[in-house]
Amino acid sequence: MEDKPFKEITLMTRQLGKMKVITSIMQAAEFIVNEWPGTDTEKLDIAKHALLECYDGTLSPGIVAWLY
């Protein structure tokens, strides 16, 4: 799969006080699998759906940064 970059975003991880910088669709997907904080399944489902659409080319990677 081709990684698709977007403008840098910084997200909170599961570890208290630890932040992670995300700059691509691949990094965002890894974050969802490994670091997604909390149990808000609605937001998680939206993020997963958006990432799949970016890989398909039907959604701009810039939109994914906005969703977080």
ZIWO-V818585 format. One record per backbone hydrogen bond with DSSP energy under -1.0 kcal/mol. NH is the residue of the N-H (numbers start at 1). CO is the residue of the C=O. E is the energy in kcal/mol with one decimal. If there is no record, write none. Layout:
BEGIN
nh=NH co=CO e=E
nh=NH co=CO e=E
END
This chain:
BEGIN
nh=6 co=23 e=-2.1
nh=9 co=22 e=-2.3
nh=11 co=20 e=-2.9
nh=13 co=18 e=-2.6
nh=18 co=15 e=-2.4
nh=20 co=11 e=-2.7
nh=22 co=9 e=-3.1
nh=25 co=4 e=-2.4
nh=28 co=24 e=-2.2
nh=29 co=25 e=-2.4
nh=30 co=26 e=-2.3
nh=31 co=27 e=-2.3
nh=32 co=28 e=-2.3
nh=33 co=29 e=-2.0
nh=34 co=30 e=-2.6
nh=35 co=31 e=-2.9
nh=41 co=39 e=-1.6
nh=44 co=40 e=-2.0
nh=45 co=41 e=-2.7
nh=46 co=42 e=-2.0
nh=47 co=43 e=-2.5
nh=48 co=44 e=-2.5
nh=49 co=45 e=-2.3
nh=50 co=46 e=-2.4
nh=51 co=47 e=-2.3
nh=52 co=48 e=-2.2
nh=53 co=49 e=-2.1
nh=54 co=50 e=-2.0
nh=55 co=51 e=-2.1
nh=56 co=52 e=-1.9
nh=58 co=53 e=-2.1
nh=59 co=53 e=-1.0
nh=63 co=60 e=-1.4
nh=65 co=61 e=-1.2
nh=66 co=62 e=-1.2
nh=67 co=63 e=-1.8
nh=68 co=64 e=-1.3
END
